[in-house]
Each structure stands twice: as structure tokens, then as C-alpha cells.
Amino acid sequence: MNATAFINVRLIDPETGLDEHSALLVKDGQIADFGQGLFADGVPEGIETIDGAGLVLTPALVDMRVTLHEPGETQKETVQTAADAAVSGGVTTLVALPGVDPVTDDIALVEFMIARGRETEKINVHPYGAVTMGAKGEKLTEMGLLTNAGAVAFTDGVRAIADPLTMRRALAYASSFNLLIVQHPEEPNLAAGGQMNEGEIATRLGLQGIPGCAEVMMIERDLHLVELTGGRYHVAHISTKKGIDAVRQAKARGLNVTCDTAPPYFGLNELEIGEYRTFAKLSPPLRAEDDRLAVVEGLRDGTIDVIASDHLPQDPDSKRLPFDQAEVGITSVEALLPIALELYHNQVLPLGGLLKTMTANPANLLGLNAGHITKGAPADIILIDPDMPWRIRESDIISKSKNTLFDGRPVQGRCIRTVHQGQTVYKFET
Amino acid sequence: MLNPAGNIITKCGGANAVAEILGVHPSNVHRWTYEKSRGGSDGLIPARHHQALMEFARAHGIDLSTDDFFATETKTGETSLGPQFRFRHILGIEGLSAEEITFLLDRAEGYVALSRSRQKKTDVLRGLTIINLFFEDSTRTRTSFELAGKRLGGDVINMSVATSSIHKGESLIDTAMTLNAMRPDVLVVRHPHSGAVELLSQKVTCSVINGGDGSHEHPTQALLDALTIRRRKGRLNDLRVAICGDISHSRVARSNIHLLTTMGAQVRVVGPPTLIPPKIDRMGAEVFHDMKEGLKDCDIVMMLRLQLERMHGTFVPSLREHFHFYGLDRDKLAQAKPDALIMHPGPVNRGVEIDTSVADDIDRSVITEQVEMGLAVRMACLEAVTLANPS
């Protein structure tokens, strides 16, 4: 028997709202028991004891939007380096985008990615399947068979499913298996050639802008198709006020729609681009301050269900280019928790409510047995100090690519210990 | 206080002698050596007199160079240009103050005179190397920079880098670092992507002058336009300037808006909504879609070329329609002031943005004068950045 006792912890289960000074017992990789009176008579002999010293014990984070770059672009990231980075940020469940080349559109790739995750013995990788073959937006993938192989939802990743007929068929077909379709919300023809948010800064820099309405146009089109088909629909990395308003209204109408956002969209705005800083080139682009505030409001009122890192590491050769030619994306799985905790410190969300957007909400959306504290559940848990002050440093980034946008940012709160299937896979050393 | 005027006056035989050479009153000559606060010119001799003094010096075997009118080494090794022009690079007009712009224009004024004289060369850049690095086709800008460098006595090399492959720009930083290792003093760079010249400037130790980057800036074009206007109108402030045509894709428009608004001119942009970038009003320009309205009472009409090579998709239905509504012809020009100047950065597409008879109107069109001023301005820029970058 392999058992560990966590005593003297503030146990938060975001799913049930549990938040109390408590203890928890892990046995054989599972949560065996928990509760205030668990070790009232002391921890039995032979059990490893970890004194949490009042730190928060909560489910390990579920990051529902990550690019692993393996297979394909392993000079940017591998499953192993992503795993090392993720556990340092309290994440043990990574939901991997289908990639660009190769695209996860067949069973072998789904199985490969799950296996690569398992080999790290640190994380679980759950792949998305592509909606269309090669993510080309034309022919549907074998969604049913891919699901049987382990795909948890379907998306064309960084490409929008642009053709309305394809989207209609995808939603309709997926609905028979109750599968979730995840959309990159940007009307590609309107955004074509765009490099950043449209507005004064783009005009000054002489860069082609992407109007904010490219997002809401795609969302509203899709909402009509959701109504038509009864499909399950999720908007990825939502970033505009209009887009969020559309989702808010759709939810009020009872449509089966959810959405997520990512740290840059509530933590930063387009000013980060400054003088052509390619690290700040993202898709969707960093928006104006009004939009950033709307994302915060969407998180506060629950319109936005999930915070995902949108981890998209890029190596220097992909970023040290003229802005037009640079790739989009930042390494962010390590920044997910500390940047999200700003919402707690700024009193946008209570701690349990905030953690829910990164645990129970994405797990339930994707049907994963993760992100909750229940007896018999996998012991993927983290100890976090929600108040510890520190600074994000590019030099401390563990991910293979160092292109963080948060370099030098003072933050509060960090992961102290990460446990995956009962084993400690990360411990913060001061 | 630095006092180049004092030195020159001494060399030429004193204030009375200089007054006689130039045909001005000796009190004027004395005043050049006074500080501005005393009604002087801070040790500077007005540019219009430089040529006469140079010729006098040459005729009498006096050792005098154009440099003597401005630069004197101080104890700290800083040149007298230091406080007036502190930038190692000229990447854009945005960020330059009115004083710095005026300084460059004043310097350029001196070089207009030099280029008009028989002996066109000086040795300001003797021993220095200038590389024209052009990632985009150019004839006039490249030639202008080349001549500018040569007239200042520098060694000039032209490099055109093919950009047709899909990997264009991938080697930008490598190219920059390779060239930098050859120890040039100035890189003049043109690139089809906005911000590329700035990126390159971060990787080199030499000076960089932006010869045009994407739709961002083309600072020497704005300076030459300003010099042309200043010489014709005597000022830049309180002028009404209409910039017409393809504003969206134009680096010339952006640099001109920055420069003219900094110098106190009123700037209008005129064009169809598809060719006016969003929020351009935040840069200080007033937007007009009706050309006649936009040209009303303007002192300057600046026409831009339709940048078809940067357009993806339809911005104007046809060149014919564009000319009908936004081409400059006599009828539309009649709305501007009777003495309004017509400018164009070239190359001119006759019958697309401007009617031939208007473009060739010797009373109104200053298009060829712009080219001449371009050379002078580029000489001033080359000189200014090399003096600001003593390494």
C-alpha cells in the first residue's frame, strides 16, 4: 500500500463549494478519504505525512487549450517539456489541440498523444480530434471512432471552421454522440492579413488590423447553427465585449453554449505590442482595454466558464521576425495560475469560484474524471499558496520555448506541490 | 557656448570682412555670435550665406569646410550636433521634436546650395561606409541616398535583396548582423514589412536610416516634403495640407502627418473610406471623403500613388473610377488656394491619381523640386546620424 496524508490544509473543492480546514488521505493513487475529523487521533504509522501548514489543497488544474507541438515541431515543445512546465504551474491534465502538421485527424495520432502523456508519469494528455480532415474545413473526421480512441472534443484548433455548411454538419453529426465542438471564433475572410487589433495603434504602426467584430460575427453565425442542430458548442479564447455579450444572451436563451478565455485577454491589452513586439502577437489579437474589462466582467458573472492557458510556445526563429511574418502565440501554461489568481486578489472572483474555472468546469465540459475532490477520484491534487509574492521571469520558464509575455510581472500566489496519481511530481523549492 | 560663427568670422578676417563678402551690415554678422536670448542665432550663420563664404574661403586658400558651420568638438567628445540631434538612427518622424526636425531641415538647406554649386563634394563622411540595403525595389530613393553619400565623400554600396521567396525576411537579422560585421557606418534600409527596419536596428552597432518600411514610415520623404514646402512658403506652421489618395498603405502619409502636425500645420487626409485607415484622426489628421471639400482652401495638395502591390482584394473598383473621384485635375484643384502647391512622392501614375497637365504645371507642381530636396535632406540625415554615433 502506498499512502500519503495531507494534514493541516485548507481543502477547497470548487465543484461542491467545500472550503474548510481539513485533511486528505491518498492511497494507491486515489483520494481515499478527506474531512475535518480524518486524522483527529493522529496519522497512523507507516503513512507519509505532509503538513500543509494552512496552504490550499485543491484539485490539480485542467488546462483545456494547449499546443504540445509533438509530433511536428518538437524544436518548440515536446510532451515531456510541456509536462515539466505544466506541473510547475499546478496543471496535470492537458487537453491538446490537434496541431497544424500533422493534424490529429486519425486514431493513431490520438493514441500516440495519450501514450506520450502517460510516459511522462506527470500528466494526462487528452487530445482534441480535428473536426475536418487536415483541419482544412472540408471533410469531417471519424468523430465517433476518434472519441472511442480517446479524443475528448473536436476543434480545428487555430483555424476557424469557416464554411457554414461544414459547421452545420459538424454540429449535427457530433450531437448524435453528444460531442463538443470547439470553435476558434474569427471570421477568417474579414481577418485575412490582419496582424493585430484594428484601431489607432495598428494605424500608427502601419499594420493591418483585425476588427473586433470578426469574433462576434463567427459566434453569432454559429449560434444560429446550434439552434438549428441542437449541437454542443464551445467558443475558445473569447476576447471581445461583443462576443461575450452574444454568449451571455445565448445562455439566457438556454442554448447549449460555453466559452473559455486565456490569461492574456484579461491580464493584458494591445498596448503590449509597443514598437512591434512580436511576443505580443496572438490569435485572437490582444484587444483594447474596453474588451479586456469585458472579459473580466464575463468571468465575474459566469458567462465565461473556463480559463485555459492557450499555451502556444514559439521558438526564437518564429518570433525574431518582422511583425507581419512572426508566428502567433506565447508560452503560458506556467502563467495560468498566477495570472488567474490576480482575479482573486482583485476581488473579481472568490478563490473557490476562480479555481472552478480551471478544474471542475473544464473537466465536466469534456467529461473527464478530474478536477474534483471525491473518494475514489484520481489523486491529482495541488498545494497552493494563494498569497506568495513573486515575479514571473523569462529565465525561470521551464517550457522549451521562453516566449512569455509576462516577463517581470509581479504576481501573487503559486503552486507549492503538484501530485499526479498520488505521486509528487513537482515541489517548489525556495 | 559653441560658436562656429565666431571661428569662421575669425578665419575670414573678422566681422567687417565677412559683412563685406556677404553684403550685409556688420551688426548682423556680430549678432550671429550671440546667444538666442540676446537676439542672436546661437553661433550659427544662416544657411543662405554658407555657399558664399565657402567660395570666398576656397578662393583665398582659407581652410574652411561645411562642417565648420556646425560641428565643433567639445571636451566630452560630444559634437555640437549632440544637443540638437541625439539619435543614432532615423527610424521614423514620430518621436522627433520640432527642434530636431528644424535642425535637419536647416542642415539640408546648406546642402541644397552645395549641390547647386559646381563643386558638389565635401568630406564630411570621408572614410565612412554607407550601405544601401533594399529589400524592396526602389530607384529614386536608392539613387538619392547613393548620391547623398557620395557627395559627402563617403563610400556607398548598394545591395538589393530578393524578396520573392516565401521565406523572405527570415534572414533579415542574419543579413543585418553579417553586414554589421563589415563595419559600415550607416545602413540605409528599405523593407516591405512595417517595423522591419526597427527590428534590424536593434541588432547592429552602426547607424540605421529608414528608407521606408511597409506602411509604417518613410522619414526622409517627409523631411524632403517639408523642406520643399518651407522653401516655397517660408514656413510649415499655419498651412493647410491635404494628403490625398491611398492613405492606408502609405508610409509617406504617416510620416508626413507626424511631421506636419509636429510643425504646426493642419493636415487633412482625402480618399475613399477603403483607403483611409481606422482612427487616423487620432494621429491629428482630419478625414475627408469628398475631394473638393477636402481641398478647399488648402496651401498644399499632396498626391499619393495607389500602392497596388500592397493591396489584397478590392479597395477601389477601377482606376478609372478612382481618377474620376480622387484624381487631381483642374476642376478639383480649383478648390485649393490659387497659389497651392502640388506635390507627389513619385513615381507618378499619370491619369490614375493625377492629370498630366496638372503634374507638369510649372507654376504649381513642385514634383521635381521634391527630388532635389530629397538629396539635400538625405545628406543632412547621413551627416546627423554619423555624428550622433561616434563609435
Interface residues (C-beta under 8 A of the other chain):
Chain A: A192 G193 E198 G199 E200 A202 T203 R204 L205 G206 L207 G209 E275 Y276 D317 R320 L321 P322 F323 D324 Q325
Chain B: E94 K168 G169 E170 L172 I173 H191 H193 S194 G195 A196 E198 L199 D213 G214 S215 H216 E217 R251 R254 P277 P278 K279 I280 R282 M283 H312 G313
